Amino acid sequence: MVATVTGSSLGPAGPVVAVLAVGWLLGRCHPAPTECLRRYHLDDDELIVLGPGRRVRRLRWADVEVVSEQRRVLRLVGAGMVACLPRGPLMAVSALVPVLRRVMPVVAEALWDHIDTRVVRLVPNADPPRRALAWWAYAPAVLAAAAAGPAPGLAVAIALACGERGLALARARRHAVTLHPGGVAVADFFAPWTGAATMPWPGGLRVVVPSHAAALVCDTLPNFWAAAAVIQLRALLGPTRSADVHFRVLAEGDELSVVGEVEADIVS
């Protein structure tokens, strides 16, 4: 029906537009179809990814560098590989929190060390993911364009795909967060560690400069829980460097947080 309506209004490009629209919706709700060919095994020390076929890959928890909680998957990046663990099965076997307990403290401690000497920029992933769109939208749209005939359909598909990715990347950059040695920046807002206050907030962490302004660190950021813990501890301690800081995961029901603990005297 969608193809009929768009076909009558857009001509030969109508079916292509319909395929892209349906594919975009599927890409938001479902991972790439190839994910069903993978199985995941969780050990104390590593994640083992089995498939497709006989392919076996291993990712040690200590090597995880980026953790992203996306709509239906927990995305782990490290050691040159990406693993997308389906959240439903993880939660069904009560494995989500144990995984986060293993990886989040390592990620938070690395982030804590990095911002002493460099600027760290965190940008949300574009939604829907490009890989899911390639399967659900781009490939079917190319086939629809080929079936409908030359030029118009394919040109429209390319234009729409480029426009959609441009908008998705622009939205992601608008919510980017930059951690500096001297403070945290969200868009055009900058809060120095010496004057910043933080509080949990629906959808993320609120950073406030008293008598000035506030901004929200969105929970769609990669490494959000680690970044939130680092921001909260930096805002508490100021720019002073702590000799020994460790992070751990606290979980109660569906509530999750990462907290930083100072285990040595603060030194200037």
ROSEDO-318853 format. One record per residue: residue number from 1; residue in one letter; x negated, y negated, z negated of N, C-alpha, C, O in turn. Coordinates in pm, whole numbers, plus 50000, padded with zeros to 5 digits. Each point is the difference from the previous one (the first is absolute). Last residue first. Layout:
% ROSEDO-318853
RODO resi resn   n.u   n.v   n.w  ca.u  ca.v  ca.w   c.u   c.v   c.w   o.u   o.v   o.w
RODO  NUM    a     X     Y     Z     X     Y     Z     X     Y     Z     X     Y     Z
...
% end
This chain:
% ROSEDO-318853
RODO resi resn   n.u   n.v   n.w  ca.u  ca.v  ca.w   c.u   c.v   c.w   o.u   o.v   o.w
RODO  268    s 45145 48249 45472 50008 49892 50098 49906 50025 50114 49993 49919 50093
RODO  267    v 50271 50453 49595 49876 49924 50008 50015 49895 50106 50076 50018 50095
RODO  266    i 50230 50332 49565 49999 49916 50118 49873 49915 49996 49966 49938 49899
RODO  265    d 50086 50559 49874 50011 49857 49973 49992 49922 50130 49926 50039 50090
RODO  264    a 50266 50444 49957 49876 49944 49949 50021 49853 49974 50098 49942 50045
RODO  263    e 50229 50344 50155 49940 50092 49905 49866 49951 49947 49926 50076 49937
RODO  262    v 50573 49770 50309 49863 49955 49980 49939 50086 49890 50051 50003 49887
RODO  261    e 50367 50092 50477 49958 49998 49861 49853 49961 49993 49916 50055 50071
RODO  260    g 50557 49939 50282 49856 49993 49982 49965 49986 49853 50067 49929 49926
RODO  259    v 50372 50298 50369 49952 49903 49902 49848 50006 49991 49940 50107 50014
RODO  258    v 50522 50029 50311 49858 50024 49981 49951 49892 49907 50026 49881 50022
RODO  257    s 50489 50356 50069 49912 49884 49992 49856 50048 49986 49974 50110 49951
RODO  256    l 50594 50048 50135 49858 50031 50015 49921 49871 49986 50042 49895 50048
RODO  255    e 50488 50358 49890 49917 49882 49982 49853 50038 50001 49958 50094 49933
RODO  254    d 50424 50210 50084 49967 49944 50131 49910 49877 49991 49959 49946 50103
RODO  253    g 50016 50357 49485 50111 50014 50095 49957 49952 50137 49898 50044 50053
RODO  252    e 49752 49825 49681 50113 50040 49917 50123 50004 50088 50052 49896 50040
RODO  251    a 49362 50039 49973 50126 50033 50069 50103 50042 49896 49972 50079 49910
RODO  250    l 49492 49691 50184 50106 50027 49903 50129 50024 50075 50035 49925 50091
RODO  249    v 49399 50082 50023 50139 49993 50044 50093 50034 49884 49981 50100 49931
RODO  248    r 49498 49666 50075 50076 50125 49991 50145 49974 50039 50047 49887 49997
RODO  247    f 49400 49887 49997 50142 49991 50031 50064 50137 49984 49936 50103 50022
RODO  246    h 49599 49593 49787 50055 50123 50058 50151 49982 50018 50065 49924 49928
RODO  245    v 49439 49776 49973 50146 50003 50013 50042 50130 50065 49940 50044 50098
RODO  244    d 49609 49676 49685 50050 50136 50022 50153 49999 49999 50062 49988 49894
RODO  243    a 49671 49608 50077 49894 50098 50021 50055 50137 50037 49936 50074 50075
RODO  242    s 50290 49442 50048 49998 50097 49891 49898 50109 50030 49986 50043 50114
RODO  241    r 50070 49414 50046 49974 50138 50039 49998 50090 49878 49929 49971 49903
RODO  240    t 50335 49544 50196 49892 50065 49926 49990 50146 50038 50102 50069 50010
RODO  239    p 50233 49596 50138 49894 50043 50091 49885 50071 49931 49907 50046 50067
RODO  238    g 50572 49988 49701 49938 49890 50071 49887 50052 50088 49989 50121 50021
RODO  237    l 50328 50134 49690 49862 49978 49959 49937 49875 50060 49901 49949 49948
RODO  236    l 50555 50181 50155 49986 50004 49854 49860 49962 49954 49984 49927 49903
RODO  235    a 50118 50112 50558 50072 49885 49946 49989 49994 49848 50000 49892 49942
RODO  234    r 49818 50481 50275 49921 49880 50030 50068 49875 49944 49933 49912 49946
RODO  233    l 50300 50494 50019 49886 49998 49910 49911 49878 50024 49949 49941 49905
RODO  232    q 50428 50125 50377 50044 49978 49863 49881 49991 49904 49998 49914 49912
RODO  231    i 49917 50194 50541 50046 49861 49987 50040 49971 49855 49964 49895 49946
RODO  230    v 49921 50549 50160 49882 49914 50006 50040 49854 49980 49934 49927 49925
RODO  229    a 50411 50391 50106 49924 50019 49875 49879 49908 49996 49970 49942 49896
RODO  228    a 50285 50063 50499 50077 49939 49892 49925 50012 49867 49996 49905 49922
RODO  227    a 49823 50312 50457 49984 49855 50008 50074 49930 49887 49949 49904 49942
RODO  226    a 50103 50562 50097 49863 49967 49961 49979 49849 49999 49941 49945 49907
RODO  225    w 50467 50213 50252 49990 50025 49856 49861 49969 49948 49985 49947 49890
RODO  224    f 50099 50007 50583 50071 49903 49917 49977 50024 49851 49967 49906 49927
RODO  223    n 49850 50286 50517 49931 49990 49871 50070 49903 49905 49935 49935 49917
RODO  222    p 50241 49977 50545 49916 50116 49971 49923 49974 49871 49957 49888 49974
RODO  221    l 50511 49860 50082 49856 49994 50030 49935 50137 49987 50038 50078 49913
RODO  220    t 50425 49795 49983 49975 50067 50128 49852 49997 50038 49961 50058 50101
RODO  219    d 50246 49725 49510 49963 50139 49978 49987 50080 50129 49976 50121 49996
RODO  218    c 49930 49331 49924 50102 50099 50035 49951 50143 49979 49882 50029 50021
RODO  217    v 50027 49483 49748 49916 50102 50062 50091 50120 50027 50041 50069 49907
RODO  216    l 50095 49396 50026 50025 50141 49974 49901 50086 50077 49986 49988 50121
RODO  215    a 50013 49479 49650 50007 50081 50122 50018 50145 49961 49969 50040 49887
RODO  214    a 50051 49397 49913 49993 50145 49979 50008 50069 50135 50047 49943 50098
RODO  213    a 49819 49532 49653 50081 50080 50092 49983 50148 49965 49927 50036 49907
RODO  212    h 49982 49548 49777 49972 49982 50142 50095 50084 50085 50108 49954 50037
RODO  211    s 49855 50039 49471 50028 49861 50043 49969 49975 50147 50001 49886 50045
RODO  210    p 49782 50558 49789 50092 49916 49921 50005 49856 50049 49898 49938 50031
RODO  209    v 50013 50491 50263 49912 49898 49945 50090 49903 49923 50078 49928 50061
RODO  208    v 49996 50615 50098 50046 49865 49969 49882 49915 49956 49915 50045 49923
RODO  207    v 50262 50451 50327 49882 49927 49954 50039 49854 49987 50052 49940 50094
RODO  206    r 50207 50575 49937 50009 49855 50013 49875 49937 49940 49963 50031 49886
RODO  205    l 50155 50468 50347 49940 49934 49884 50003 49849 50024 49953 49953 50103
RODO  204    g 50397 50430 50118 49856 49980 49993 49954 49939 49869 50056 50028 49894
RODO  203    g 50407 50090 50247 49932 49996 50128 49852 49975 49992 49934 49987 50103
RODO  202    p 50340 49859 49487 50061 50089 50102 49930 49983 50134 49990 49889 50053
RODO  201    w 49715 50018 49525 50112 49931 50065 50062 50097 50098 49929 50082 50058
RODO  200    p 49670 49839 49506 50069 50089 50094 50125 49931 50052 50065 49923 49930
RODO  199    m 49528 49771 49924 50111 50072 49939 50059 50094 50104 50008 49966 50118
RODO  198    t 49544 49652 49760 50067 50101 50082 50115 50062 49922 50003 49999 49877
RODO  197    a 49637 49532 50164 50076 50090 49914 50077 50096 50089 50037 49965 50113
RODO  196    a 49506 49665 49928 50108 50084 50052 50067 50080 49888 49936 50042 49904
RODO  195    g 49663 49647 50103 50130 49940 49971 50119 50085 50039 50114 49954 49991
RODO  194    t 49409 50167 50060 50002 49927 49873 50138 49945 49966 50028 49974 49883
RODO  193    w 49870 50252 50535 50010 50094 49888 50012 49925 49867 50065 50050 49908
RODO  192    p 50124 49719 50537 49869 50034 49943 50017 50092 49879 50100 49992 49929
RODO  191    a 50222 49943 50508 50000 49996 49855 49862 50036 49949 49957 50114 50017
RODO  190    f 50322 49712 50465 49878 50052 49939 50008 49982 49850 50030 49891 49951
RODO  189    f 50290 50107 50546 49994 49982 49855 49871 50061 49945 49964 50113 50035
RODO  188    d 50211 49905 50426 49933 49873 49971 49985 49972 49851 49950 49894 49961
RODO  187    a 50105 50603 50163 50034 49900 50102 49922 49872 49970 49877 50002 49992
RODO  186    v 50019 50244 49640 50115 50060 50068 50051 49895 50098 50055 49898 49959
RODO  185    a 49473 50207 49713 50074 49918 50095 50111 50082 50062 49979 50114 50043
RODO  184    v 49669 49872 49489 50080 50079 50094 50080 49905 50087 50055 49901 49951
RODO  183    g 49438 50048 49767 50146 49997 49987 50068 50084 50105 49935 50077 50072
RODO  182    g 49574 49863 49870 50053 49896 49913 50149 49998 49983 50051 49920 49921
RODO  181    p 49699 50396 50357 49932 50001 49870 50057 49898 49902 49992 50017 49879
RODO  180    h 50349 50153 50485 49871 49930 50002 49929 50021 49867 50064 50036 49901
RODO  179    l 50359 50190 50417 49938 49995 49867 49861 49938 50014 49915 50053 50072
RODO  178    t 50570 49942 50225 49854 49996 50004 49947 49983 49859 50035 49905 49930
RODO  177    v 50442 50264 50363 49942 49951 49875 49848 50007 50011 49946 50101 50046
RODO  176    a 50534 49895 50303 49863 50042 49967 49953 49934 49870 50041 49889 49967
RODO  175    h 50385 50071 50297 49998 50052 49863 49861 50047 49959 49986 50069 49898
RODO  174    r 50099 49755 50537 50064 49901 49913 49996 50044 49854 50001 49916 49910
RODO  173    r 49851 50371 50444 49900 49899 49962 50058 49895 49904 49928 49944 49918
RODO  172    a 50363 50388 50262 49902 50059 49909 49899 49897 49953 49967 49994 49881
RODO  171    r 50349 49879 50444 50064 50019 49870 49901 50056 49899 49998 49958 49884
RODO  170    a 49852 50003 50557 50016 49867 49941 50066 50010 49862 49959 49932 49906
RODO  169    l 49999 50459 50350 49870 49959 49947 50008 49862 49935 49935 49975 49900
RODO  168    a 50451 50187 50316 49970 50085 49885 49867 49960 49936 49989 49995 49878
RODO  167    l 50144 49790 50522 50082 49957 49887 49968 50082 49874 49992 49945 49890
RODO  166    g 49791 50180 50509 49958 49867 49960 50076 49950 49879 49941 49945 49907
RODO  165    r 50187 50460 50293 49876 50014 49922 49948 49865 49954 49947 49987 49890
RODO  164    e 50432 50013 50391 50033 50060 49870 49876 50015 49914 50005 49971 49880
RODO  163    g 49940 49874 50564 50068 49901 49916 50030 50054 49862 49981 49931 49900
RODO  162    c 49835 50362 50422 49902 49899 49959 50063 49896 49908 49939 49959 49901
RODO  161    a 50347 50362 50287 49907 50065 49908 49897 49900 49948 49970 49998 49881
RODO  160    l 50332 49858 50452 50066 50018 49871 49907 50063 49897 49999 49960 49884
RODO  159    a 49841 49989 50558 50022 49869 49939 50064 50014 49862 49960 49932 49905
RODO  158    i 49979 50459 50353 49872 49946 49955 50018 49867 49929 49940 49977 49895
RODO  157    a 50441 50217 50302 49954 50082 49888 49869 49946 49944 49985 49990 49878
RODO  156    v 50191 49812 50513 50078 49962 49882 49952 50078 49878 49989 49943 49891
RODO  155    a 49820 50170 50518 49957 49866 49961 50073 49954 49875 49941 49942 49910
RODO  154    l 50189 50467 50285 49868 50012 49936 49951 49863 49953 49942 49990 49891
RODO  153    g 50467 50023 50351 50011 50069 49872 49868 50006 49927 49994 49973 49880
RODO  152    p 50020 49834 50565 50067 49922 49896 50002 50068 49863 49968 49937 49899
RODO  151    a 49770 50294 50489 49975 49867 49945 50088 49949 49888 49950 49993 49887
RODO  150    p 50184 50468 50403 49880 49920 49977 50026 49868 49929 50115 49963 49974
RODO  149    g 50211 50465 49938 49944 49938 50119 49886 49906 49964 49969 49983 49882
RODO  148    a 50297 50320 49826 50087 49895 50052 49946 49936 50128 50073 49932 50071
RODO  147    a 49686 50406 49681 50121 50059 50057 50089 49895 50066 50070 50029 50097
RODO  146    a 49539 49835 49678 49962 50078 50118 50123 50060 50067 50008 50006 50123
RODO  145    a 50050 49766 49471 49966 49906 50106 49963 50073 50128 50037 49956 50109
RODO  144    a 50044 50299 49506 50125 49941 50047 49975 49903 50114 50077 49994 50096
RODO  143    l 49550 50195 49692 50072 50102 50077 50131 49944 50055 50037 50028 50114
RODO  142    v 49719 49696 49600 49926 50018 50125 50068 50102 50089 50010 49981 50121
RODO  141    a 50163 49959 49449 50030 49884 50084 49927 50008 50133 50057 49964 50104
RODO  140    p 49863 50371 49559 50132 50014 50064 50034 49882 50092 50065 50019 50103
RODO  139    a 49523 49946 49659 49998 50110 50096 50137 50022 50064 50007 50011 50123
RODO  138    y 49962 49654 49535 49921 49968 50119 50004 50111 50105 50028 49975 50117
RODO  137    a 50212 50084 49455 50046 49890 50084 49921 49986 50130 50058 50003 50108
RODO  136    w 49865 50341 49542 50146 49984 50003 50048 49897 50101 50113 50010 50049
RODO  135    w 49411 50093 49885 50075 50123 50027 50148 49974 50023 50060 50051 50095
RODO  134    a 49651 49589 49796 49947 50061 50123 50079 50124 50037 50024 50026 50118
RODO  133    l 50066 49752 49473 50061 49937 50116 49951 50062 50130 50076 50013 50096
RODO  132    a 49729 50129 49501 50138 50049 50009 50070 49940 50121 50075 50069 50069
RODO  131    r 49493 49777 49838 49996 50141 50044 50141 50057 50012 50028 50074 50094
RODO  130    r 49907 49483 49737 49977 50009 50145 50003 50145 50048 50050 50028 50109
RODO  129    p 50237 49807 49460 49862 50032 50036 49985 50020 50150 50090 50050 50067
RODO  128    p 50305 49621 49770 49962 50140 49986 49853 50025 50038 49940 49919 50070
RODO  127    d 50002 49740 49726 50112 50092 49987 50096 49978 50118 50043 49886 50024
RODO  126    a 49405 50015 49802 50112 49963 50085 50108 50108 49990 49970 50119 49999
RODO  125    n 49696 49796 49589 50008 50072 50127 50121 49952 50079 50105 49974 49942
RODO  124    p 49646 49697 49701 50097 50111 50011 49993 50067 50137 49967 49935 50100
RODO  123    v 49608 49828 49672 50107 49966 50092 50098 50117 50007 49957 50113 50023
RODO  122    l 49595 49663 49680 50095 50111 50007 50120 49956 50084 50065 49900 49969
RODO  121    r 49384 49949 49923 50131 49963 50055 50085 50125 50016 49957 50099 50059
RODO  120    v 49580 49704 49660 50074 50120 50041 50139 49958 50045 50075 49940 49923
RODO  119    v 49393 49841 49986 50143 49974 50015 50068 50127 50053 49953 50059 50097
RODO  118    r 49582 49931 49593 50054 49983 50134 50149 49968 49994 50065 50014 49897
RODO  117    t 49646 50076 49717 49902 49952 50097 50058 49972 50137 49929 49946 50086
RODO  116    d 50318 50214 49524 49895 49921 49936 49910 49934 50103 49941 49895 49973
RODO  115    i 50419 50414 50132 50034 49858 49998 49901 49916 49919 50016 49879 49993
RODO  114    h 49943 50608 50056 49983 49928 50127 50022 49850 49985 49925 49921 50057
RODO  113    d 50145 50391 49577 49859 49973 50028 49982 49913 50124 49913 49913 50004
RODO  112    w 50524 50227 49883 49947 49914 49893 49855 49962 50028 49961 49884 49984
RODO  111    l 50241 50436 50293 50048 49865 50030 49948 49900 49897 49961 49889 50035
RODO  110    a 49947 50565 49895 49925 49952 50116 50040 49858 50035 49915 49917 50033
RODO  109    e 50323 50297 49627 49865 49969 49955 49913 49950 50115 49917 49911 49981
RODO  108    a 50522 50234 50117 50002 49877 49921 49859 49962 49954 49964 49882 50004
RODO  107    v 50099 50529 50227 50022 49886 50090 49994 49869 49923 49941 49903 50047
RODO  106    v 50035 50492 49703 49880 49987 50083 50011 49879 50092 49906 49922 50013
RODO  105    p 50470 50196 49720 49890 49944 49921 49873 49979 50081 49929 49901 49981
RODO  104    m 50449 50305 50241 50014 49858 49970 49887 49944 49913 49951 49892 50029
RODO  103    v 50104 50587 50106 49940 49908 50098 50002 49854 49957 49908 49926 50034
RODO  102    r 50269 50455 49700 49865 50035 50046 49936 49890 50083 49880 49977 49989
RODO  101    r 50569 49985 49849 49908 50000 49886 49857 50029 50045 49905 49948 49942
RODO  100    l 50445 50084 50372 49964 49861 49972 49906 49991 49880 49913 49913 49997
RODO   99    v 50256 50510 50111 49913 49953 50108 49954 49858 49972 49882 49969 50014
RODO   98    p 50430 50220 49683 49866 50058 49988 49904 49956 50110 49881 49979 49975
RODO   97    v 50574 49874 50057 49925 49933 49893 49863 50065 49979 49902 49926 49985
RODO   96    l 50387 50278 50333 49964 49864 50040 49915 49931 49894 49895 49945 50031
RODO   95    a 50313 50508 49954 49859 49987 50032 49958 49857 50033 49880 49972 50010
RODO   94    s 50554 50305 49878 49939 49913 49899 49850 49984 50021 49922 50003 49905
RODO   93    v 50407 50216 50387 49915 50088 49918 49924 49919 49894 49903 50049 49942
RODO   92    a 50394 49727 50352 50077 50121 49966 49919 50093 49910 50057 50069 49915
RODO   91    m 49752 49537 50274 50081 49972 49883 50078 50122 49956 50028 50017 49881
RODO   90    l 49709 50019 50507 49913 49966 49887 50081 49978 49873 49963 50049 49893
RODO   89    p 50268 50023 50519 49943 50121 49939 49908 49972 49883 49998 50077 49904
RODO   88    g 50175 49535 50313 50106 50086 49949 49947 50128 49937 50028 50026 49883
RODO   87    r 49682 49656 50343 50034 49968 49861 50105 50093 49942 49995 50035 49882
RODO   86    p 49620 50069 50503 50143 49966 49988 50041 49982 49854 49975 50087 49916
RODO   85    l 49530 49817 50291 50072 50101 49923 50147 49959 49989 50029 49889 49955
RODO   84    c 49539 49998 50368 50132 49945 49966 50082 50108 49931 50063 50083 50066
RODO   83    a 49386 49782 50061 50096 50104 49965 50128 49935 49955 49998 49910 49915
RODO   82    v 49500 49984 50364 50126 49947 49947 50093 50117 49973 50018 50087 50085
RODO   81    m 49403 49824 49972 50125 50067 50033 50118 49932 49934 49985 49926 49902
RODO   80    g 49526 49973 50043 50027 50009 50142 50128 50070 50038 50017 50035 50117
RODO   79    a 49843 49876 49425 49909 50096 50063 50031 50021 50147 49985 50110 50052
RODO   78    g 50421 49672 49723 49866 50011 49946 49919 50104 50074 50055 50092 50060
RODO   77    v 50492 49733 49826 49895 49976 50099 49865 50010 49932 49979 49943 49893
RODO   76    l 50591 50177 50043 49867 49998 49940 49896 49987 50111 50006 50072 50100
RODO   75    r 50562 49866 49799 49893 49997 50100 49866 49983 49929 49977 49902 49929
RODO   74    l 50551 50274 49984 49888 49945 49925 49878 50012 50091 49956 50111 50030
RODO   73    v 50588 49858 50123 49874 50071 49985 49908 49927 49904 50012 49880 49978
RODO   72    r 50428 49965 50170 50021 50144 49983 49872 50080 49980 50006 50122 49985
RODO   71    r 50006 49385 50024 50140 50035 49979 50019 50150 49973 50073 50037 49908
RODO   70    q 49448 49791 49966 50090 49957 50106 50138 50061 49978 50023 50073 49903
RODO   69    e 49501 49824 49826 50130 50064 49979 50097 49945 50103 50054 49891 49984
RODO   68    s 49385 50152 50002 50117 49921 50039 50126 50082 49975 50014 50111 50052
RODO   67    v 49412 49859 49850 50124 50071 49966 50117 49908 50033 50009 49888 49949
RODO   66    v 49417 50172 50149 50123 49922 50016 50120 50090 49969 50009 50113 50049
RODO   65    e 49546 50053 49899 49972 49857 49995 50126 49914 50006 50004 49890 49945
RODO   64    v 49794 50646 49924 50114 49921 50046 49970 49852 49979 49960 49959 49891
RODO   63    d 49758 50421 49974 49967 49930 50124 50115 49913 50053 49983 49930 50100
RODO   62    a 50036 50362 49507 49902 49895 49973 49964 49919 50124 49943 49892 49988
RODO   61    w 50342 50489 50035 50070 49889 49935 49903 49884 49976 50039 49884 50009
RODO   60    r 49879 50446 50403 49979 49999 49855 50071 49878 49940 50001 49892 50059
RODO   59    l 50106 50386 50396 49976 49865 49950 49988 50006 49849 50096 50028 49929
RODO   58    r 49909 50311 50553 49993 49985 49855 49970 49855 49964 49915 49936 50062
RODO   57    r 50297 50410 50369 49923 49883 49959 50008 49986 49849 50099 50038 49938
RODO   56    v 50008 50326 50507 49995 49981 49855 49912 49879 49970 49887 49991 50047
RODO   55    r 50391 50292 50391 49919 49889 49954 50011 49985 49848 50109 50004 49943
RODO   54    r 50115 50306 50380 49902 50049 49903 49912 49890 49943 49904 50028 49929
RODO   53    g 50573 49837 50264 49925 50120 50036 49908 50044 49889 50039 50006 49884
RODO   52    p 50091 49499 50052 50070 50101 50082 49908 50117 50037 49878 49984 50011
RODO   51    g 50038 49971 49564 50077 49980 50122 49974 49865 50062 49933 49915 49942
RODO   50    l 49985 50141 49544 50001 50116 50089 50088 49971 50121 50118 49967 49985
RODO   49    v 49598 49772 49587 50102 49982 50103 49987 50113 50100 49895 50016 50063
RODO   48    i 49956 49869 49397 49972 50080 50119 50117 49984 50096 50115 50028 49964
RODO   47    l 49649 49696 49588 50119 50026 50080 49958 50077 50124 49906 49960 50068
RODO   46    e 49833 50018 49425 50016 49955 50138 50139 50029 50054 50077 50078 49943
RODO   45    d 49752 50025 49601 49894 49913 50052 50028 49942 50137 49936 49902 50040
RODO   44    d 50363 50399 49717 49955 49906 49897 49903 49897 50057 49996 49886 49955
RODO   43    d 50343 50311 50397 49912 50060 49900 49963 49896 49896 50036 49883 50011
RODO   42    l 50361 50196 50395 49938 49911 49903 49919 50081 49900 50055 50084 49929
RODO   41    h 50149 49953 50608 49969 50075 49878 49922 49908 49906 49898 49942 50039
RODO   40    y 50447 50039 50433 49906 49935 49908 49983 50086 49876 50097 50050 49942
RODO   39    r 50061 49969 50626 50028 50039 49863 49890 49943 49910 49887 49976 50045
RODO   38    r 50338 49933 50492 49894 49997 49900 50051 50047 49865 50116 49979 49964
RODO   37    l 50145 49953 50441 49908 50109 50028 49886 50007 49899 49913 50086 50009
RODO   36    c 50424 49569 50006 50065 50124 49957 49911 50121 50024 50028 50108 49948
RODO   35    e 49849 49452 50197 49979 50020 49856 50064 50129 49950 49956 50057 49900
RODO   34    t 50082 49761 50553 49889 50095 49977 49978 50025 49851 49935 50098 49964
RODO   33    p 50389 49576 50204 50045 50140 50002 49889 50100 49971 50028 50109 49950
RODO   32    a 49960 49394 49837 49978 50059 50133 50041 50147 49998 49977 50068 49900
RODO   31    p 50274 49669 49729 49861 50000 50045 49990 50056 50141 50100 50042 50058
RODO   30    h 50344 49696 49757 49937 50131 50010 49853 49986 50040 49964 49909 50075
RODO   29    c 50344 49715 49866 50055 50097 49906 49924 50132 49998 50010 50075 49903
RODO   28    r 49890 49545 50386 50009 49944 49865 50037 50107 49898 49961 49992 49883
RODO   27    g 50029 50113 50581 49864 49979 49949 49998 49942 49860 49907 50025 49924
RODO   26    l 50505 50027 50307 49947 50129 49958 49860 49986 49942 49966 50067 49903
RODO   25    l 50229 49549 50278 50072 50040 49879 49950 50135 49948 49983 50018 49880
RODO   24    w 49844 49830 50529 49953 49913 49891 50068 50037 49868 49935 50005 49896
RODO   23    g 50206 50212 50499 49869 50047 49956 49944 49917 49886 49936 50053 49909
RODO   22    v 50466 49810 50299 50023 50122 49921 49868 50053 49947 49993 50044 49885
RODO   21    a 49975 49587 50397 50072 49963 49878 50024 50121 49911 49977 49995 49879
RODO   20    l 49822 50066 50548 49910 49932 49907 50070 49967 49869 49941 50014 49893
RODO   19    v 50318 50171 50452 49907 50099 49949 49904 49938 49899 49972 50059 49896
RODO   18    a 50323 49653 50331 50073 50086 49907 49908 50103 49937 50007 50025 49880
RODO   17    v 49818 49701 50459 50023 49922 49878 50072 50084 49895 49966 49994 49881
RODO   16    v 49980 50197 50540 49870 49989 49934 50013 49923 49869 49943 50039 49898
RODO   15    p 50438 50001 50388 49967 50125 49930 49868 49994 49925 49986 50060 49893
RODO   14    g 50134 49548 50365 50088 50031 49887 49967 50129 49927 49984 49998 49878
RODO   13    a 49823 49792 50538 49922 50001 49876 50084 50040 49879 49945 50024 49893
RODO   12    p 50241 49924 50553 49912 50117 49993 49921 50008 49870 49963 50109 49957
RODO   11    g 50430 49565 49981 49965 50062 50126 49908 50119 49982 50017 50076 49904
RODO   10    l 50205 49633 49760 49860 49974 50033 49957 50066 50130 49884 49987 50041
RODO    9    s 50569 50047 49775 49962 49861 49977 49860 49967 50046 49973 49886 50038
RODO    8    s 50219 50557 49995 50090 49910 50072 49959 49854 49984 50027 49919 50089
RODO    7    g 49732 50418 49679 49981 50015 50145 50088 49904 50077 49957 49945 50101
RODO    6    t 50080 50087 49431 49881 49924 50039 49976 50011 50149 49949 49906 50062
RODO    5    v 50414 50341 49767 50021 49858 49975 49881 49918 50046 50017 49900 50070
RODO    4    t 49948 50569 49958 50102 49950 50093 50021 49851 49984 50006 49926 50099
RODO    3    a 49706 50302 49601 49938 49987 50132 50100 49945 50102 49962 49923 50087
RODO    2    v 50196 50173 49483 49910 49886 49995 49938 49976 50136 49991 49886 50046
RODO    1    m 50274 50498 49909 50083 49880 50000 49913 49874 50000 50027 49905 50073
% end
